[in-house]
Amino acid sequence: MRVMANLHSRLAQLDSCVVSDALDKLGLTGVVAGLMRLSTDKKLAGSVLTVKLEPANGRLAERHLNTAAIEAAGPGNVIVIEHHSRTDCAGWGGILSKAALVRGIPGVIVDGMCRDIDESRELGFTVFGRGVIPATARGRIIETDFNCPITVGSVTVRPGDWVIADGSGVVFLAAENVESIVTQAEQLVAREAALVKDIEAGMPVSKVMSRTYEHMTQKDK
């Protein structure tokens, strides 16, 4: 538990761009294009709890979508929802935001459409998604599983993976690689801080950026 808390604290100090750079340095994937903040300007960083939504196609839902995940999650979790099967209805709404907030969940990432964004913004609850639409999920989509592997963009996301999301986008970190990714990102942050000092000292930015390129393309020994 202490290790998880320490990892969460370290990840929260980073941003999506440097984590993306760390993935590149390590030859890993995890960046998802097209997901953006829909409410608040808060960063999300934490371990993932997943939900899978699919078209109803006449099937009846066993439970209201996303409720099981909210009840299973806690302050260290970010709920991540696969909801790209339909774009004509929302996979997240205001009541769910309120329920998640009461549970101490910092936010949700929806690979699809959301609604009640004004309400989520007023609550101070962070929602990332692909867009907004007022149409309800009722009769259109159902939850078919949670705490299971899902696909977000082209990235496979599993329960226990990690995520960081901010104004630049969303990046997933596979659980088995998270320690090495965070460590690499921290090294890149230190490197960038040194480059900023060089710029402040008057070094031409062209020289600084060429050194950055050399560092990013250099193979670790």
PyMOL commands that set and color helices and strands:
alter all, ss='L'
color gray80, all
select helices_A, chain A and resi 2-12+16-26+67-72+94-102+117-123+175-200+205-217
alter helices_A, ss='H'
color red, helices_A
select strands_A, chain A and resi 31-32+36-39+44-55+77-82+107-111+113-114+126-129+131-132+141-146+150-152+155-157+162-166+169-173
alter strands_A, ss='S'
color yellow, strands_A
deselect
rebuild
show_as cartoon
